[in-house]
Each structure stands twice: as C-alpha cells, then as structure tokens.
Amino acid sequence: MNRTSLLLVLSLLGCPKEAPKPPENLASEARRALAERDRRLGHYQVDATSKQGDATATHTFVYRAPNRVKGSLLTPQPMTLSFDGTRFFKLSPADKKLEAFEMKLPAEKAALFLTTQFAPFVPEGYRTPLLPSKGVTATKVAHPKGPEAFELVLSTPDEKGHPITVTYALRFPSGDFLSKKTVASGVTSELVVEEEQCEQALSLCVPKVVVQRENGAELGRTTFTRIDLAAEVPNDTFSLVAPEGYAFEKHELVESAN
C-alpha cells in the first residue's frame, strides 16, 4: 500500500477516541472539582435582592473559610444568623434578643443544619452541594453555558418513601453551578443561573442572577447587587455580641434521642 492510500485509510478510520469514563470516575472527578473550587472561594461578601410575586427581600451574606458564615436579612424584617465555627447565633431585632447555640451535633448533621439555616441567604453556586458518599450517578453532557457539564443525579426517598430525584448541572471542568432540578410527587422545581460573574484570577464563575421555576413557570429570582470575592473578613465578624438592651440566651444543639 502506497503512502497516499495509507493516509486515505487512516482518514476514513478516524483517530482513536478516548473511551468514556465510567460514572464512578466522573463522580469522583466532579467531587474533586467542587473541593478545589471551594478552596479557591475562600472568603467573600455578597448583597442580594430576592423577588417572589409582589414580595421583595434584601440581604447580605459573608463567608470565610473554614466554615464561618453570616447572613443578615435587611428587609422586610431584619434578622441575622451567624456561625463562628463552634457557635450558631440568631439575632432578632424585633424581639431584642440574641441567642447563642453551642454546636454539639455530629459533623454530618451539623453540616445539614447549617446548610438548611443559611440556604435562604446564599443559593447554589456559592456553597458546595451536599452530595452523599454513594448513590450519585455522573455523566458528561453538552450544555449551552458549558460548553460541557457534569450532570450529577441522585435519588432519595422522602418521609413517605416516595422518590425524590435531584439533578445538578456543573460546568466541566471547573464545577461552576449551572442548574439544579428536583422532581418530587409530580412537581419539577428548578434553580437556573441566568447571569454570571466570572473571576479570571480565581478561575471560576458565580451566579449573578438565579431564577426559580416550578413546572416551567417562574416563581422568583435573586439578583446579586454586590459580589466581592476578595472581601477582607475578620474572624470576629461571625461572633455576635448582644446590643445594649437586648436579652442574651445560651443553648446547646444536640442530637435528638429519637
């Protein structure tokens, strides 16, 4: 076979393609991407306005690694939640009361508690998704904001045993949040990033506008009016002190006996 014929055969056969990675390898790769992204996003401050129907709320959120968070609802009714690494604080101006809770929960339940408490202040894309150690299926898909994305799917039963399926789309390979879809009891809920702010120095993007939908209809949206991914955040930001005239109460957060 002459050289011309050989080249023709090779061009028809095409170049060998890389074998697709097994789902478990992709899931591990996605976890590594999220961990690295979380490491780079070490401290920041954001201000946001959320609208749902005729209701509007404004808040600010501050984060500093490791595991220090503070969210302040400014309107319609002021309230501040904070965690300084060991204590959870709740400041209620309407009641003129500051409560401090010593964290005595196991690590996994403490993480779930904090995620639940601070979820209204900061959407997916600023916090790392809580993924179980097993049961996550991962594939690589085309995505208009990608151009490729990790698609992570996990299914868990609700309290009645009915399935809940959650699907994350995360930009490949950076792990930036693009969307989250939850299907439960015939209802499809979605969080979709409509606009982003990208930081070249950190090699990541964060949401600027996030839209919430239910069965395709828009329920609300959150717009981040300030995004400072290099904010200097002192440690004492998160340890709250009762203002003059406020009551102060101390509690412990412990695991239920049930």
C-alpha positions in Angstrom: 0.0 0.0 0.0 1.5 3.3 -1.0 1.7 6.3 1.3 -1.3 8.1 -0.3 -3.5 5.0 0.2 -2.4 4.6 3.8 -3.3 8.2 4.6 -6.7 7.8 3.0 -7.4 4.7 5.0 -6.4 6.4 8.2 -8.6 9.4 7.5 -11.6 7.2 6.9 -11.0 5.2 10.1 -10.5 8.4 12.0 -8.4 9.0 15.1 -8.9 6.7 18.1 -11.3 8.2 20.5 -10.8 8.4 24.3 -13.0 5.8 26.0 -15.7 7.5 28.1 -15.0 7.5 31.8 -17.1 5.2 34.0 -19.8 7.1 36.0 -18.0 6.4 39.3 -14.8 8.1 37.9 -16.7 11.1 36.7 -18.5 11.4 40.1 -15.1 11.4 41.8 -13.8 14.0 39.3 -16.8 16.2 40.0 -16.2 16.0 43.8 -12.5 16.9 43.3 -13.6 19.9 41.1 -16.0 21.1 43.7 -13.4 20.7 46.5 -10.8 22.7 44.5 -13.4 25.4 43.7 -14.4 25.6 47.3 -10.7 26.0 48.3 -10.3 29.0 45.8 -13.5 30.6 47.0 -12.1 31.2 50.5 -13.8 34.4 51.5 -16.4 36.7 50.0 -19.3 39.0 50.7 -22.5 39.4 48.6 -25.6 41.6 48.7 -28.8 40.4 47.1 -32.4 41.2 46.3 -34.9 38.4 46.0 -38.3 38.8 44.4 -41.2 36.4 44.5 -44.6 37.7 43.3 -45.1 41.1 45.0 -42.7 40.3 47.8 -39.2 41.6 47.9 -36.4 40.8 50.4 -32.9 42.2 50.6 -30.0 40.5 52.5 -26.2 40.3 52.8 -24.1 37.2 53.2 -20.4 36.9 54.4 -18.3 33.8 54.2 -14.8 32.9 55.4 -13.1 29.5 55.4 -13.1 27.3 57.3 -16.8 27.2 57.9 -17.7 30.7 59.1 -20.9 32.2 57.7 -23.1 35.1 58.4 -26.4 36.1 56.8 -28.3 39.3 57.5 -31.9 39.8 56.3 -32.3 43.6 55.9 -35.9 43.8 54.7 -38.7 43.2 55.2 -37.9 42.1 58.8 -34.3 42.4 60.0 -32.7 39.3 61.4 -29.1 37.9 61.5 -27.8 34.3 61.6 -24.2 33.6 62.1 -21.8 30.7 62.8 -18.3 31.3 64.1 -17.0 27.7 63.7 -18.4 26.5 67.1 -21.5 28.5 67.9 -24.6 29.3 66.0 -26.1 32.8 66.6 -29.6 34.2 66.0 -30.1 37.9 66.4 -33.7 39.1 66.4 -34.1 42.9 66.5 -37.9 42.6 66.6 -37.6 40.6 69.9 -34.5 42.4 71.0 -32.9 39.1 71.7 -29.6 37.3 70.8 -29.4 33.5 71.1 -26.2 31.5 71.0 -26.2 27.8 70.4 -23.2 25.6 71.2 -22.9 23.1 68.3 -23.0 19.5 69.8 -24.2 17.7 66.7 -22.2 15.1 64.7 -20.3 16.6 61.8 -22.7 15.4 59.1 -25.9 16.6 60.9 -24.2 19.9 61.8 -23.4 20.5 58.1 -27.0 19.7 57.2 -28.4 22.0 59.9 -26.2 24.9 58.8 -27.0 24.4 55.1 -30.7 24.5 55.9 -30.4 27.6 58.1 -28.3 29.6 55.6 -29.9 28.3 52.3 -32.2 31.4 52.1 -29.2 33.7 52.1 -27.0 32.1 49.6 -28.1 29.9 46.7 -26.3 27.0 45.0 -23.2 28.2 43.2 -21.7 29.9 46.3 -21.9 26.9 48.5 -20.8 23.3 47.6 -23.7 20.9 47.0 -24.2 18.3 49.8 -23.6 15.1 47.9 -23.9 11.7 49.6 -20.9 9.5 49.6 -22.7 6.8 47.5 -25.6 6.8 45.0 -24.5 9.7 42.8 -24.6 9.0 39.0 -22.4 11.2 36.9 -22.3 11.8 33.1 -20.7 14.4 30.9 -23.2 16.3 28.8 -23.2 19.3 26.3 -24.5 22.5 27.9 -25.1 26.0 26.4 -23.2 27.6 29.3 -20.5 24.9 29.4 -19.8 24.0 26.6 -19.7 20.8 28.7 -21.1 20.0 32.1 -21.0 17.3 34.8 -24.6 16.0 35.2 -25.0 14.6 38.7 -28.1 12.6 39.6 -29.1 11.4 43.0 -32.4 9.8 44.2 -33.6 9.6 47.8 -36.9 8.7 49.3 -39.0 11.3 51.2 -40.5 10.7 54.6 -43.3 8.7 52.9 -41.0 6.6 50.8 -41.7 8.4 47.6 -38.7 9.1 45.4 -37.0 12.5 45.1 -34.6 12.9 42.2 -32.2 15.8 42.1 -30.1 16.6 39.1 -27.2 19.1 39.2 -25.5 20.6 36.1 -22.0 21.8 36.9 -19.6 23.4 34.3 -16.9 21.0 33.3 -14.1 21.0 34.5 -14.4 23.9 36.9 -17.5 22.8 38.8 -19.4 26.1 38.5 -23.1 25.7 39.3 -25.4 26.0 36.3 -28.7 24.5 37.4 -30.5 22.2 39.8 -33.7 20.3 39.1 -35.7 18.5 41.8 -38.5 16.1 40.9 -40.8 15.0 43.7 -44.5 14.0 43.8 -45.0 15.1 40.2 -43.6 18.6 40.8 -40.5 19.8 39.0 -38.6 22.6 40.7 -35.6 24.3 39.1 -32.9 26.7 40.0 -31.2 28.1 36.9 -28.3 30.5 36.6 -29.4 33.3 34.2 -26.3 35.6 34.6 -22.8 35.0 36.0 -19.8 37.0 37.2 -16.5 35.4 36.3 -13.2 35.9 38.2 -10.3 35.1 36.0 -7.9 35.2 38.9 -9.8 32.5 40.7 -10.7 30.5 37.5 -14.4 30.3 38.5 -17.8 31.9 37.9 -20.5 32.6 40.4 -24.2 33.3 39.9 -25.3 37.0 39.4 -29.0 36.2 38.6 -30.7 33.0 39.7 -34.2 32.1 38.6 -36.5 29.7 40.5 -39.1 27.8 38.4 -41.8 25.3 39.2 -43.2 23.1 36.4 -41.7 25.6 34.0 -43.3 28.7 35.5 -41.1 31.4 37.1 -41.7 31.7 40.8 -39.0 34.2 41.7 -35.5 35.4 41.1 -32.5 36.5 43.1 -30.2 39.3 41.8 -26.8 39.8 43.4 -26.2 43.6 43.6 -22.7 43.2 45.1 -20.3 40.4 44.6 -16.9 40.8 46.3 -14.9 37.6 46.1 -11.8 39.2 47.6 -13.5 40.8 50.7 -11.4 41.0 53.8 -13.5 39.3 56.5 -12.1 39.4 60.1 -12.8 36.4 62.3 -14.7 38.4 64.8 -17.3 39.2 62.1 -19.1 36.0 63.0 -19.1 36.1 66.8 -22.1 38.2 67.7 -22.5 40.3 70.8 -25.8 41.4 72.1 -26.5 45.1 71.6 -27.4 47.2 74.6 -30.9 46.5 75.8 -31.1 43.0 74.2 -31.7 39.8 76.1 -29.0 37.1 75.7 -29.7 33.4 75.9 -27.4 30.4 75.7 -28.4 26.9 74.4 -26.9 23.7 73.0 -27.7 22.0 69.8 -27.7 18.3 70.5 -28.7 15.2 68.6 -32.3 14.1 69.2 -32.8 10.9 71.3 -35.3 9.6 68.7 
